[in-house]
């Protein structure tokens, strides 16, 4: 569906096309996760911003919503076993 998008401009930051391309081209779980997080950060559109983007824009919005839910579940799963989540201190993506 991303290949049907004519213009990512109204959907997010200027990084969004590169983020989507990185996610599409990912070959490993680590690349999948980092690409998904990049797309999630770069996609900043509100639903009203997508009114002129057609079905492709609507599909991307739905995909990003599902992607964000999956990332949230992934981030919460270490807490269930007592480990820090990736974004908490000591986690994979912590500073």
PyMOL Python script that loads the backbone (N, CA, C, O; Angstrom):
from pymol import cmd

cmd.read_pdbstr("""\
ATOM      1  N   UNK A   1       0.808  -1.187   0.000  1.00  0.00           N
ATOM      2  CA  UNK A   1       0.000   0.000   0.000  1.00  0.00           C
ATOM      3  C   UNK A   1       0.853   1.253   0.000  1.00  0.00           C
ATOM      4  O   UNK A   1       0.448   2.266  -0.571  1.00  0.00           O
ATOM      5  N   UNK A   2       2.028   1.216   0.626  1.00  0.00           N
ATOM      6  CA  UNK A   2       2.884   2.406   0.654  1.00  0.00           C
ATOM      7  C   UNK A   2       3.297   2.817  -0.754  1.00  0.00           C
ATOM      8  O   UNK A   2       3.506   4.000  -1.023  1.00  0.00           O
ATOM      9  N   UNK A   3       3.415   1.844  -1.650  1.00  0.00           N
ATOM     10  CA  UNK A   3       3.823   2.178  -3.022  1.00  0.00           C
ATOM     11  C   UNK A   3       2.722   2.931  -3.776  1.00  0.00           C
ATOM     12  O   UNK A   3       2.986   3.526  -4.821  1.00  0.00           O
ATOM     13  N   UNK A   4       1.495   2.909  -3.255  1.00  0.00           N
ATOM     14  CA  UNK A   4       0.400   3.644  -3.885  1.00  0.00           C
ATOM     15  C   UNK A   4       0.317   5.102  -3.442  1.00  0.00           C
ATOM     16  O   UNK A   4      -0.445   5.880  -4.018  1.00  0.00           O
ATOM     17  N   UNK A   5       1.084   5.476  -2.438  1.00  0.00           N
ATOM     18  CA  UNK A   5       1.047   6.854  -1.933  1.00  0.00           C
ATOM     19  C   UNK A   5       1.811   7.762  -2.882  1.00  0.00           C
ATOM     20  O   UNK A   5       2.985   7.530  -3.169  1.00  0.00           O
ATOM     21  N   UNK A   6       1.139   8.789  -3.364  1.00  0.00           N
ATOM     22  CA  UNK A   6       1.758   9.731  -4.292  1.00  0.00           C
ATOM     23  C   UNK A   6       2.605  10.779  -3.562  1.00  0.00           C
ATOM     24  O   UNK A   6       3.652  11.198  -4.056  1.00  0.00           O
ATOM     25  N   UNK A   7       2.139  11.196  -2.379  1.00  0.00           N
ATOM     26  CA  UNK A   7       2.810  12.264  -1.649  1.00  0.00           C
ATOM     27  C   UNK A   7       2.688  12.014  -0.155  1.00  0.00           C
ATOM     28  O   UNK A   7       1.589  12.061   0.398  1.00  0.00           O
ATOM     29  N   UNK A   8       3.804  11.751   0.496  1.00  0.00           N
ATOM     30  CA  UNK A   8       3.810  11.544   1.940  1.00  0.00           C
ATOM     31  C   UNK A   8       3.787  12.867   2.704  1.00  0.00           C
ATOM     32  O   UNK A   8       3.642  12.863   3.926  1.00  0.00           O
ATOM     33  N   UNK A   9       3.925  13.991   2.015  1.00  0.00           N
ATOM     34  CA  UNK A   9       4.020  15.302   2.648  1.00  0.00           C
ATOM     35  C   UNK A   9       2.971  15.592   3.698  1.00  0.00           C
ATOM     36  O   UNK A   9       3.329  15.986   4.809  1.00  0.00           O
ATOM     37  N   UNK A  10       1.679  15.417   3.400  1.00  0.00           N
ATOM     38  CA  UNK A  10       0.674  15.736   4.404  1.00  0.00           C
ATOM     39  C   UNK A  10       0.573  14.710   5.541  1.00  0.00           C
ATOM     40  O   UNK A  10      -0.200  14.894   6.481  1.00  0.00           O
ATOM     41  N   UNK A  11       1.346  13.649   5.450  1.00  0.00           N
ATOM     42  CA  UNK A  11       1.238  12.572   6.433  1.00  0.00           C
ATOM     43  C   UNK A  11       2.237  12.664   7.569  1.00  0.00           C
ATOM     44  O   UNK A  11       2.062  12.013   8.600  1.00  0.00           O
ATOM     45  N   UNK A  12       3.278  13.460   7.399  1.00  0.00           N
ATOM     46  CA  UNK A  12       4.256  13.497   8.480  1.00  0.00           C
ATOM     47  C   UNK A  12       5.466  14.337   8.160  1.00  0.00           C
ATOM     48  O   UNK A  12       5.424  15.250   7.335  1.00  0.00           O
ATOM     49  N   UNK A  13       6.543  14.002   8.834  1.00  0.00           N
ATOM     50  CA  UNK A  13       7.788  14.742   8.681  1.00  0.00           C
ATOM     51  C   UNK A  13       8.440  14.408   7.339  1.00  0.00           C
ATOM     52  O   UNK A  13       8.054  13.437   6.688  1.00  0.00           O
ATOM     53  N   UNK A  14       9.419  15.199   6.925  1.00  0.00           N
ATOM     54  CA  UNK A  14      10.126  14.891   5.680  1.00  0.00           C
ATOM     55  C   UNK A  14      10.841  13.536   5.698  1.00  0.00           C
ATOM     56  O   UNK A  14      11.209  13.016   4.644  1.00  0.00           O
ATOM     57  N   UNK A  15      11.040  12.963   6.894  1.00  0.00           N
ATOM     58  CA  UNK A  15      11.696  11.655   7.003  1.00  0.00           C
ATOM     59  C   UNK A  15      10.776  10.482   6.666  1.00  0.00           C
ATOM     60  O   UNK A  15      11.256   9.364   6.478  1.00  0.00           O
ATOM     61  N   UNK A  16       9.470  10.713   6.588  1.00  0.00           N
ATOM     62  CA  UNK A  16       8.524   9.615   6.426  1.00  0.00           C
ATOM     63  C   UNK A  16       8.796   8.737   5.201  1.00  0.00           C
ATOM     64  O   UNK A  16       8.764   7.514   5.338  1.00  0.00           O
ATOM     65  N   UNK A  17       9.061   9.290   4.015  1.00  0.00           N
ATOM     66  CA  UNK A  17       9.335   8.402   2.877  1.00  0.00           C
ATOM     67  C   UNK A  17      10.547   7.490   3.113  1.00  0.00           C
ATOM     68  O   UNK A  17      10.517   6.315   2.746  1.00  0.00           O
ATOM     69  N   UNK A  18      11.597   8.020   3.715  1.00  0.00           N
ATOM     70  CA  UNK A  18      12.786   7.207   3.996  1.00  0.00           C
ATOM     71  C   UNK A  18      12.484   6.156   5.063  1.00  0.00           C
ATOM     72  O   UNK A  18      12.980   5.031   4.988  1.00  0.00           O
ATOM     73  N   UNK A  19      11.679   6.518   6.048  1.00  0.00           N
ATOM     74  CA  UNK A  19      11.314   5.579   7.103  1.00  0.00           C
ATOM     75  C   UNK A  19      10.499   4.423   6.537  1.00  0.00           C
ATOM     76  O   UNK A  19      10.740   3.264   6.875  1.00  0.00           O
ATOM     77  N   UNK A  20       9.541   4.736   5.683  1.00  0.00           N
ATOM     78  CA  UNK A  20       8.726   3.696   5.054  1.00  0.00           C
ATOM     79  C   UNK A  20       9.602   2.804   4.180  1.00  0.00           C
ATOM     80  O   UNK A  20       9.459   1.581   4.205  1.00  0.00           O
ATOM     81  N   UNK A  21      10.501   3.401   3.412  1.00  0.00           N
ATOM     82  CA  UNK A  21      11.397   2.612   2.561  1.00  0.00           C
ATOM     83  C   UNK A  21      12.280   1.688   3.391  1.00  0.00           C
ATOM     84  O   UNK A  21      12.516   0.544   3.003  1.00  0.00           O
ATOM     85  N   UNK A  22      12.768   2.171   4.524  1.00  0.00           N
ATOM     86  CA  UNK A  22      13.603   1.344   5.394  1.00  0.00           C
ATOM     87  C   UNK A  22      12.802   0.170   5.959  1.00  0.00           C
ATOM     88  O   UNK A  22      13.309  -0.949   6.046  1.00  0.00           O
ATOM     89  N   UNK A  23      11.566   0.427   6.338  1.00  0.00           N
ATOM     90  CA  UNK A  23      10.734  -0.653   6.876  1.00  0.00           C
ATOM     91  C   UNK A  23      10.406  -1.680   5.787  1.00  0.00           C
ATOM     92  O   UNK A  23      10.441  -2.884   6.042  1.00  0.00           O
ATOM     93  N   UNK A  24      10.094  -1.220   4.604  1.00  0.00           N
ATOM     94  CA  UNK A  24       9.789  -2.132   3.499  1.00  0.00           C
ATOM     95  C   UNK A  24      11.002  -2.991   3.147  1.00  0.00           C
ATOM     96  O   UNK A  24      10.857  -4.166   2.809  1.00  0.00           O
ATOM     97  N   UNK A  25      12.193  -2.406   3.226  1.00  0.00           N
ATOM     98  CA  UNK A  25      13.418  -3.115   2.840  1.00  0.00           C
ATOM     99  C   UNK A  25      14.036  -3.928   3.970  1.00  0.00           C
ATOM    100  O   UNK A  25      15.048  -4.595   3.753  1.00  0.00           O
ATOM    101  N   UNK A  26      13.459  -3.894   5.169  1.00  0.00           N
ATOM    102  CA  UNK A  26      14.077  -4.582   6.306  1.00  0.00           C
ATOM    103  C   UNK A  26      14.102  -6.088   6.093  1.00  0.00           C
ATOM    104  O   UNK A  26      13.191  -6.671   5.504  1.00  0.00           O
ATOM    105  N   UNK A  27      15.174  -6.701   6.590  1.00  0.00           N
ATOM    106  CA  UNK A  27      15.370  -8.134   6.418  1.00  0.00           C
ATOM    107  C   UNK A  27      15.498  -8.892   7.729  1.00  0.00           C
ATOM    108  O   UNK A  27      15.483 -10.123   7.730  1.00  0.00           O
ATOM    109  N   UNK A  28      15.623  -8.184   8.840  1.00  0.00           N
ATOM    110  CA  UNK A  28      15.793  -8.845  10.131  1.00  0.00           C
ATOM    111  C   UNK A  28      14.796  -8.267  11.127  1.00  0.00           C
ATOM    112  O   UNK A  28      14.211  -7.209  10.892  1.00  0.00           O
ATOM    113  N   UNK A  29      14.608  -8.971  12.242  1.00  0.00           N
ATOM    114  CA  UNK A  29      13.688  -8.475  13.267  1.00  0.00           C
ATOM    115  C   UNK A  29      14.141  -7.130  13.825  1.00  0.00           C
ATOM    116  O   UNK A  29      13.314  -6.257  14.087  1.00  0.00           O
ATOM    117  N   UNK A  30      15.447  -6.960  14.008  1.00  0.00           N
ATOM    118  CA  UNK A  30      15.965  -5.689  14.506  1.00  0.00           C
ATOM    119  C   UNK A  30      15.677  -4.542  13.542  1.00  0.00           C
ATOM    120  O   UNK A  30      15.304  -3.446  13.960  1.00  0.00           O
ATOM    121  N   UNK A  31      15.853  -4.806  12.250  1.00  0.00           N
ATOM    122  CA  UNK A  31      15.538  -3.787  11.240  1.00  0.00           C
ATOM    123  C   UNK A  31      14.037  -3.526  11.193  1.00  0.00           C
ATOM    124  O   UNK A  31      13.609  -2.386  11.012  1.00  0.00           O
ATOM    125  N   UNK A  32      13.236  -4.581  11.357  1.00  0.00           N
ATOM    126  CA  UNK A  32      11.785  -4.405  11.372  1.00  0.00           C
ATOM    127  C   UNK A  32      11.363  -3.476  12.505  1.00  0.00           C
ATOM    128  O   UNK A  32      10.578  -2.549  12.304  1.00  0.00           O
ATOM    129  N   UNK A  33      11.894  -3.737  13.696  1.00  0.00           N
ATOM    130  CA  UNK A  33      11.501  -2.938  14.845  1.00  0.00           C
ATOM    131  C   UNK A  33      11.988  -1.501  14.723  1.00  0.00           C
ATOM    132  O   UNK A  33      11.228  -0.568  14.984  1.00  0.00           O
ATOM    133  N   UNK A  34      13.237  -1.310  14.334  1.00  0.00           N
ATOM    134  CA  UNK A  34      13.747   0.061  14.228  1.00  0.00           C
ATOM    135  C   UNK A  34      13.025   0.816  13.110  1.00  0.00           C
ATOM    136  O   UNK A  34      12.737   2.004  13.256  1.00  0.00           O
ATOM    137  N   UNK A  35      12.730   0.140  11.996  1.00  0.00           N
ATOM    138  CA  UNK A  35      11.980   0.777  10.918  1.00  0.00           C
ATOM    139  C   UNK A  35      10.564   1.134  11.349  1.00  0.00           C
ATOM    140  O   UNK A  35      10.056   2.202  11.004  1.00  0.00           O
ATOM    141  N   UNK A  36       9.930   0.245  12.099  1.00  0.00           N
ATOM    142  CA  UNK A  36       8.570   0.506  12.592  1.00  0.00           C
ATOM    143  C   UNK A  36       8.560   1.695  13.540  1.00  0.00           C
ATOM    144  O   UNK A  36       7.660   2.533  13.479  1.00  0.00           O
ATOM    145  N   UNK A  37       9.549   1.772  14.411  1.00  0.00           N
ATOM    146  CA  UNK A  37       9.626   2.909  15.341  1.00  0.00           C
ATOM    147  C   UNK A  37       9.882   4.215  14.577  1.00  0.00           C
ATOM    148  O   UNK A  37       9.339   5.259  14.937  1.00  0.00           O
ATOM    149  N   UNK A  38      10.696   4.158  13.541  1.00  0.00           N
ATOM    150  CA  UNK A  38      10.980   5.348  12.737  1.00  0.00           C
ATOM    151  C   UNK A  38       9.708   5.815  12.022  1.00  0.00           C
ATOM    152  O   UNK A  38       9.400   7.007  12.014  1.00  0.00           O
ATOM    153  N   UNK A  39       8.978   4.881  11.425  1.00  0.00           N
ATOM    154  CA  UNK A  39       7.719   5.237  10.761  1.00  0.00           C
ATOM    155  C   UNK A  39       6.753   5.840  11.771  1.00  0.00           C
ATOM    156  O   UNK A  39       6.104   6.848  11.488  1.00  0.00           O
ATOM    157  N   UNK A  40       6.656   5.234  12.935  1.00  0.00           N
ATOM    158  CA  UNK A  40       5.750   5.738  13.960  1.00  0.00           C
ATOM    159  C   UNK A  40       6.086   7.172  14.366  1.00  0.00           C
ATOM    160  O   UNK A  40       5.191   7.998  14.541  1.00  0.00           O
ATOM    161  N   UNK A  41       7.375   7.463  14.513  1.00  0.00           N
ATOM    162  CA  UNK A  41       7.794   8.828  14.875  1.00  0.00           C
ATOM    163  C   UNK A  41       7.571   9.811  13.733  1.00  0.00           C
ATOM    164  O   UNK A  41       7.201  10.962  13.965  1.00  0.00           O
ATOM    165  N   UNK A  42       7.791   9.367  12.512  1.00  0.00           N
ATOM    166  CA  UNK A  42       7.712  10.268  11.354  1.00  0.00           C
ATOM    167  C   UNK A  42       6.275  10.528  10.899  1.00  0.00           C
ATOM    168  O   UNK A  42       6.009  11.542  10.253  1.00  0.00           O
ATOM    169  N   UNK A  43       5.357   9.638  11.225  1.00  0.00           N
ATOM    170  CA  UNK A  43       3.962   9.811  10.837  1.00  0.00           C
ATOM    171  C   UNK A  43       3.288  10.694  11.876  1.00  0.00           C
ATOM    172  O   UNK A  43       3.098  10.272  13.017  1.00  0.00           O
ATOM    173  N   UNK A  44       2.929  11.902  11.500  1.00  0.00           N
ATOM    174  CA  UNK A  44       2.381  12.868  12.466  1.00  0.00           C
ATOM    175  C   UNK A  44       0.994  13.366  12.087  1.00  0.00           C
ATOM    176  O   UNK A  44       0.463  14.251  12.759  1.00  0.00           O
ATOM    177  N   UNK A  45       0.402  12.838  11.052  1.00  0.00           N
ATOM    178  CA  UNK A  45      -0.873  13.353  10.539  1.00  0.00           C
ATOM    179  C   UNK A  45      -2.037  13.024  11.462  1.00  0.00           C
ATOM    180  O   UNK A  45      -2.110  11.947  12.054  1.00  0.00           O
ATOM    181  N   UNK A  46      -2.928  13.972  11.562  1.00  0.00           N
ATOM    182  CA  UNK A  46      -4.225  13.739  12.185  1.00  0.00           C
ATOM    183  C   UNK A  46      -5.157  13.214  11.095  1.00  0.00           C
ATOM    184  O   UNK A  46      -4.898  13.432   9.912  1.00  0.00           O
ATOM    185  N   UNK A  47      -6.232  12.530  11.471  1.00  0.00           N
ATOM    186  CA  UNK A  47      -7.134  11.997  10.437  1.00  0.00           C
ATOM    187  C   UNK A  47      -7.600  13.046   9.420  1.00  0.00           C
ATOM    188  O   UNK A  47      -7.708  12.748   8.231  1.00  0.00           O
ATOM    189  N   UNK A  48      -7.874  14.258   9.878  1.00  0.00           N
ATOM    190  CA  UNK A  48      -8.343  15.302   8.953  1.00  0.00           C
ATOM    191  C   UNK A  48      -7.271  15.688   7.939  1.00  0.00           C
ATOM    192  O   UNK A  48      -7.598  16.144   6.843  1.00  0.00           O
ATOM    193  N   UNK A  49      -6.002  15.513   8.285  1.00  0.00           N
ATOM    194  CA  UNK A  49      -4.914  15.837   7.359  1.00  0.00           C
ATOM    195  C   UNK A  49      -4.911  14.911   6.153  1.00  0.00           C
ATOM    196  O   UNK A  49      -4.336  15.244   5.116  1.00  0.00           O
ATOM    197  N   UNK A  50      -5.537  13.769   6.277  1.00  0.00           N
ATOM    198  CA  UNK A  50      -5.472  12.746   5.237  1.00  0.00           C
ATOM    199  C   UNK A  50      -6.670  12.753   4.297  1.00  0.00           C
ATOM    200  O   UNK A  50      -6.768  11.892   3.422  1.00  0.00           O
ATOM    201  N   UNK A  51      -7.573  13.695   4.459  1.00  0.00           N
ATOM    202  CA  UNK A  51      -8.784  13.710   3.645  1.00  0.00           C
ATOM    203  C   UNK A  51      -8.496  13.743   2.147  1.00  0.00           C
ATOM    204  O   UNK A  51      -9.234  13.134   1.372  1.00  0.00           O
ATOM    205  N   UNK A  52      -7.456  14.428   1.725  1.00  0.00           N
ATOM    206  CA  UNK A  52      -7.153  14.521   0.304  1.00  0.00           C
ATOM    207  C   UNK A  52      -6.185  13.475  -0.201  1.00  0.00           C
ATOM    208  O   UNK A  52      -5.740  13.565  -1.345  1.00  0.00           O
ATOM    209  N   UNK A  53      -5.838  12.477   0.615  1.00  0.00           N
ATOM    210  CA  UNK A  53      -4.830  11.501   0.206  1.00  0.00           C
ATOM    211  C   UNK A  53      -5.409  10.223  -0.376  1.00  0.00           C
ATOM    212  O   UNK A  53      -4.657   9.341  -0.790  1.00  0.00           O
ATOM    213  N   UNK A  54      -6.731  10.107  -0.415  1.00  0.00           N
ATOM    214  CA  UNK A  54      -7.360   8.932  -1.007  1.00  0.00           C
ATOM    215  C   UNK A  54      -7.227   7.689  -0.147  1.00  0.00           C
ATOM    216  O   UNK A  54      -6.886   7.748   1.034  1.00  0.00           O
ATOM    217  N   UNK A  55      -7.514   6.549  -0.793  1.00  0.00           N
ATOM    218  CA  UNK A  55      -7.485   5.281  -0.072  1.00  0.00           C
ATOM    219  C   UNK A  55      -6.102   4.923   0.433  1.00  0.00           C
ATOM    220  O   UNK A  55      -5.973   4.325   1.501  1.00  0.00           O
ATOM    221  N   UNK A  56      -5.080   5.271  -0.301  1.00  0.00           N
ATOM    222  CA  UNK A  56      -3.720   4.934   0.134  1.00  0.00           C
ATOM    223  C   UNK A  56      -3.399   5.627   1.454  1.00  0.00           C
ATOM    224  O   UNK A  56      -2.825   5.013   2.353  1.00  0.00           O
ATOM    225  N   UNK A  57      -3.765   6.900   1.577  1.00  0.00           N
ATOM    226  CA  UNK A  57      -3.525   7.625   2.827  1.00  0.00           C
ATOM    227  C   UNK A  57      -4.306   7.042   3.982  1.00  0.00           C
ATOM    228  O   UNK A  57      -3.799   6.944   5.099  1.00  0.00           O
ATOM    229  N   UNK A  58      -5.549   6.653   3.712  1.00  0.00           N
ATOM    230  CA  UNK A  58      -6.370   6.036   4.751  1.00  0.00           C
ATOM    231  C   UNK A  58      -5.776   4.693   5.179  1.00  0.00           C
ATOM    232  O   UNK A  58      -5.756   4.368   6.366  1.00  0.00           O
ATOM    233  N   UNK A  59      -5.298   3.927   4.220  1.00  0.00           N
ATOM    234  CA  UNK A  59      -4.689   2.633   4.524  1.00  0.00           C
ATOM    235  C   UNK A  59      -3.405   2.800   5.326  1.00  0.00           C
ATOM    236  O   UNK A  59      -3.152   2.040   6.261  1.00  0.00           O
ATOM    237  N   UNK A  60      -2.596   3.787   4.966  1.00  0.00           N
ATOM    238  CA  UNK A  60      -1.363   4.042   5.724  1.00  0.00           C
ATOM    239  C   UNK A  60      -1.712   4.425   7.152  1.00  0.00           C
ATOM    240  O   UNK A  60      -1.085   3.935   8.091  1.00  0.00           O
ATOM    241  N   UNK A  61      -2.699   5.291   7.333  1.00  0.00           N
ATOM    242  CA  UNK A  61      -3.115   5.700   8.684  1.00  0.00           C
ATOM    243  C   UNK A  61      -3.529   4.483   9.502  1.00  0.00           C
ATOM    244  O   UNK A  61      -3.115   4.339  10.652  1.00  0.00           O
ATOM    245  N   UNK A  62      -4.330   3.618   8.926  1.00  0.00           N
ATOM    246  CA  UNK A  62      -4.736   2.410   9.635  1.00  0.00           C
ATOM    247  C   UNK A  62      -3.558   1.512   9.960  1.00  0.00           C
ATOM    248  O   UNK A  62      -3.493   0.933  11.045  1.00  0.00           O
ATOM    249  N   UNK A  63      -2.637   1.396   9.035  1.00  0.00           N
ATOM    250  CA  UNK A  63      -1.446   0.572   9.265  1.00  0.00           C
ATOM    251  C   UNK A  63      -0.586   1.134  10.383  1.00  0.00           C
ATOM    252  O   UNK A  63      -0.058   0.381  11.201  1.00  0.00           O
ATOM    253  N   UNK A  64      -0.443   2.451  10.422  1.00  0.00           N
ATOM    254  CA  UNK A  64       0.359   3.072  11.478  1.00  0.00           C
ATOM    255  C   UNK A  64      -0.323   2.888  12.834  1.00  0.00           C
ATOM    256  O   UNK A  64       0.357   2.685  13.840  1.00  0.00           O
ATOM    257  N   UNK A  65      -1.632   2.955  12.876  1.00  0.00           N
ATOM    258  CA  UNK A  65      -2.340   2.720  14.138  1.00  0.00           C
ATOM    259  C   UNK A  65      -2.085   1.298  14.643  1.00  0.00           C
ATOM    260  O   UNK A  65      -1.836   1.096  15.831  1.00  0.00           O
ATOM    261  N   UNK A  66      -2.147   0.323  13.748  1.00  0.00           N
ATOM    262  CA  UNK A  66      -1.878  -1.068  14.126  1.00  0.00           C
ATOM    263  C   UNK A  66      -0.416  -1.230  14.533  1.00  0.00           C
ATOM    264  O   UNK A  66      -0.111  -1.913  15.510  1.00  0.00           O
ATOM    265  N   UNK A  67       0.475  -0.605  13.790  1.00  0.00           N
ATOM    266  CA  UNK A  67       1.899  -0.673  14.092  1.00  0.00           C
ATOM    267  C   UNK A  67       2.185  -0.093  15.479  1.00  0.00           C
ATOM    268  O   UNK A  67       2.951  -0.677  16.246  1.00  0.00           O
ATOM    269  N   UNK A  68       1.577   1.050  15.807  1.00  0.00           N
ATOM    270  CA  UNK A  68       1.782   1.668  17.123  1.00  0.00           C
ATOM    271  C   UNK A  68       1.244   0.777  18.239  1.00  0.00           C
ATOM    272  O   UNK A  68       1.852   0.687  19.306  1.00  0.00           O
ATOM    273  N   UNK A  69       0.123   0.125  18.006  1.00  0.00           N
ATOM    274  CA  UNK A  69      -0.422  -0.797  19.011  1.00  0.00           C
ATOM    275  C   UNK A  69       0.525  -1.978  19.228  1.00  0.00           C
ATOM    276  O   UNK A  69       0.742  -2.407  20.361  1.00  0.00           O
ATOM    277  N   UNK A  70       1.081  -2.496  18.147  1.00  0.00           N
ATOM    278  CA  UNK A  70       2.023  -3.608  18.259  1.00  0.00           C
ATOM    279  C   UNK A  70       3.290  -3.179  18.988  1.00  0.00           C
ATOM    280  O   UNK A  70       3.818  -3.932  19.806  1.00  0.00           O
ATOM    281  N   UNK A  71       3.782  -1.978  18.700  1.00  0.00           N
ATOM    282  CA  UNK A  71       4.975  -1.483  19.394  1.00  0.00           C
ATOM    283  C   UNK A  71       4.696  -1.268  20.879  1.00  0.00           C
ATOM    284  O   UNK A  71       5.551  -1.555  21.717  1.00  0.00           O
ATOM    285  N   UNK A  72       3.512  -0.768  21.207  1.00  0.00           N
ATOM    286  CA  UNK A  72       3.150  -0.578  22.611  1.00  0.00           C
ATOM    287  C   UNK A  72       3.107  -1.918  23.340  1.00  0.00           C
ATOM    288  O   UNK A  72       3.576  -2.035  24.472  1.00  0.00           O
ATOM    289  N   UNK A  73       2.543  -2.918  22.685  1.00  0.00           N
ATOM    290  CA  UNK A  73       2.508  -4.249  23.290  1.00  0.00           C
ATOM    291  C   UNK A  73       3.913  -4.812  23.452  1.00  0.00           C
ATOM    292  O   UNK A  73       4.222  -5.437  24.466  1.00  0.00           O
ATOM    293  N   UNK A  74       4.751  -4.593  22.471  1.00  0.00           N
ATOM    294  CA  UNK A  74       6.135  -5.036  22.547  1.00  0.00           C
ATOM    295  C   UNK A  74       6.862  -4.344  23.696  1.00  0.00           C
ATOM    296  O   UNK A  74       7.627  -4.978  24.423  1.00  0.00           O
ATOM    297  N   UNK A  75       6.623  -3.049  23.858  1.00  0.00           N
ATOM    298  CA  UNK A  75       7.270  -2.301  24.941  1.00  0.00           C
ATOM    299  C   UNK A  75       6.778  -2.739  26.317  1.00  0.00           C
ATOM    300  O   UNK A  75       7.530  -2.695  27.290  1.00  0.00           O
ATOM    301  N   UNK A  76       5.527  -3.158  26.401  1.00  0.00           N
ATOM    302  CA  UNK A  76       4.958  -3.578  27.680  1.00  0.00           C
ATOM    303  C   UNK A  76       5.334  -5.009  28.049  1.00  0.00           C
ATOM    304  O   UNK A  76       5.299  -5.360  29.229  1.00  0.00           O
ATOM    305  N   UNK A  77       5.685  -5.829  27.096  1.00  0.00           N
ATOM    306  CA  UNK A  77       5.924  -7.238  27.368  1.00  0.00           C
ATOM    307  C   UNK A  77       7.088  -7.492  28.327  1.00  0.00           C
ATOM    308  O   UNK A  77       6.975  -8.408  29.141  1.00  0.00           O
ATOM    309  N   UNK A  78       8.200  -6.748  28.292  1.00  0.00           N
ATOM    310  CA  UNK A  78       9.256  -7.011  29.274  1.00  0.00           C
ATOM    311  C   UNK A  78       8.796  -6.772  30.712  1.00  0.00           C
ATOM    312  O   UNK A  78       9.281  -7.432  31.631  1.00  0.00           O
ATOM    313  N   UNK A  79       7.870  -5.840  30.914  1.00  0.00           N
ATOM    314  CA  UNK A  79       7.376  -5.565  32.264  1.00  0.00           C
ATOM    315  C   UNK A  79       6.681  -6.793  32.849  1.00  0.00           C
ATOM    316  O   UNK A  79       6.687  -7.000  34.062  1.00  0.00           O
ATOM    317  N   UNK A  80       6.090  -7.592  31.990  1.00  0.00           N
ATOM    318  CA  UNK A  80       5.400  -8.787  32.459  1.00  0.00           C
ATOM    319  C   UNK A  80       6.371  -9.811  33.042  1.00  0.00           C
ATOM    320  O   UNK A  80       5.983 -10.632  33.873  1.00  0.00           O
ATOM    321  N   UNK A  81       7.615  -9.765  32.615  1.00  0.00           N
ATOM    322  CA  UNK A  81       8.622 -10.692  33.135  1.00  0.00           C
ATOM    323  C   UNK A  81       9.651  -9.978  34.018  1.00  0.00           C
ATOM    324  O   UNK A  81      10.663 -10.564  34.402  1.00  0.00           O
ATOM    325  N   UNK A  82       9.380  -8.711  34.333  1.00  0.00           N
ATOM    326  CA  UNK A  82      10.239  -7.989  35.266  1.00  0.00           C
ATOM    327  C   UNK A  82      11.492  -7.368  34.670  1.00  0.00           C
ATOM    328  O   UNK A  82      12.418  -7.047  35.415  1.00  0.00           O
ATOM    329  N   UNK A  83      11.555  -7.187  33.365  1.00  0.00           N
ATOM    330  CA  UNK A  83      12.705  -6.554  32.720  1.00  0.00           C
ATOM    331  C   UNK A  83      12.321  -5.161  32.248  1.00  0.00           C
ATOM    332  O   UNK A  83      11.141  -4.895  32.019  1.00  0.00           O
ATOM    333  N   UNK A  84      13.309  -4.252  32.094  1.00  0.00           N
ATOM    334  CA  UNK A  84      12.963  -2.901  31.606  1.00  0.00           C
ATOM    335  C   UNK A  84      12.525  -2.945  30.153  1.00  0.00           C
ATOM    336  O   UNK A  84      13.041  -3.733  29.361  1.00  0.00           O
ATOM    337  N   UNK A  85      11.565  -2.089  29.810  1.00  0.00           N
ATOM    338  CA  UNK A  85      11.146  -2.008  28.409  1.00  0.00           C
ATOM    339  C   UNK A  85      12.254  -1.350  27.605  1.00  0.00           C
ATOM    340  O   UNK A  85      13.150  -0.739  28.187  1.00  0.00           O
ATOM    341  N   UNK A  86      12.218  -1.458  26.272  1.00  0.00           N
ATOM    342  CA  UNK A  86      13.290  -0.901  25.447  1.00  0.00           C
ATOM    343  C   UNK A  86      13.538   0.585  25.658  1.00  0.00           C
ATOM    344  O   UNK A  86      14.664   1.049  25.477  1.00  0.00           O
ATOM    345  N   UNK A  87      12.510   1.343  26.036  1.00  0.00           N
ATOM    346  CA  UNK A  87      12.697   2.782  26.184  1.00  0.00           C
ATOM    347  C   UNK A  87      12.924   3.228  27.624  1.00  0.00           C
ATOM    348  O   UNK A  87      13.140   4.414  27.871  1.00  0.00           O
ATOM    349  N   UNK A  88      12.880   2.312  28.565  1.00  0.00           N
ATOM    350  CA  UNK A  88      13.158   2.630  29.969  1.00  0.00           C
ATOM    351  C   UNK A  88      14.667   2.589  30.220  1.00  0.00           C
ATOM    352  O   UNK A  88      15.401   1.976  29.445  1.00  0.00           O
ATOM    353  N   UNK A  89      15.139   3.235  31.295  1.00  0.00           N
ATOM    354  CA  UNK A  89      16.566   3.144  31.631  1.00  0.00           C
ATOM    355  C   UNK A  89      17.009   1.684  31.727  1.00  0.00           C
ATOM    356  O   UNK A  89      16.377   0.867  32.396  1.00  0.00           O
ATOM    357  N   UNK A  90      18.089   1.385  31.054  1.00  0.00           N
ATOM    358  CA  UNK A  90      18.590   0.012  31.011  1.00  0.00           C
ATOM    359  C   UNK A  90      18.023  -0.809  29.872  1.00  0.00           C
ATOM    360  O   UNK A  90      18.466  -1.934  29.639  1.00  0.00           O
ATOM    361  N   UNK A  91      17.035  -0.257  29.147  1.00  0.00           N
ATOM    362  CA  UNK A  91      16.442  -0.966  28.018  1.00  0.00           C
ATOM    363  C   UNK A  91      17.265  -0.784  26.757  1.00  0.00           C
ATOM    364  O   UNK A  91      18.197   0.019  26.724  1.00  0.00           O
ATOM    365  N   UNK A  92      16.921  -1.527  25.728  1.00  0.00           N
ATOM    366  CA  UNK A  92      17.647  -1.520  24.462  1.00  0.00           C
ATOM    367  C   UNK A  92      17.807  -0.133  23.852  1.00  0.00           C
ATOM    368  O   UNK A  92      18.882   0.200  23.354  1.00  0.00           O
ATOM    369  N   UNK A  93      16.744   0.687  23.885  1.00  0.00           N
ATOM    370  CA  UNK A  93      16.766   1.976  23.226  1.00  0.00           C
ATOM    371  C   UNK A  93      16.928   3.134  24.204  1.00  0.00           C
ATOM    372  O   UNK A  93      16.708   4.287  23.833  1.00  0.00           O
ATOM    373  N   UNK A  94      17.308   2.845  25.443  1.00  0.00           N
ATOM    374  CA  UNK A  94      17.486   3.931  26.416  1.00  0.00           C
ATOM    375  C   UNK A  94      18.778   4.679  26.138  1.00  0.00           C
ATOM    376  O   UNK A  94      19.688   4.154  25.497  1.00  0.00           O
ATOM    377  N   UNK A  95      18.846   5.889  26.619  1.00  0.00           N
ATOM    378  CA  UNK A  95      20.036   6.730  26.389  1.00  0.00           C
ATOM    379  C   UNK A  95      21.216   6.269  27.190  1.00  0.00           C
ATOM    380  O   UNK A  95      22.289   6.869  27.109  1.00  0.00           O
TER     381      UNK A  95
END
""", "prot")
cmd.dss("prot")
cmd.show_as("cartoon", "prot")
cmd.util.cbc("prot")
cmd.orient("prot")
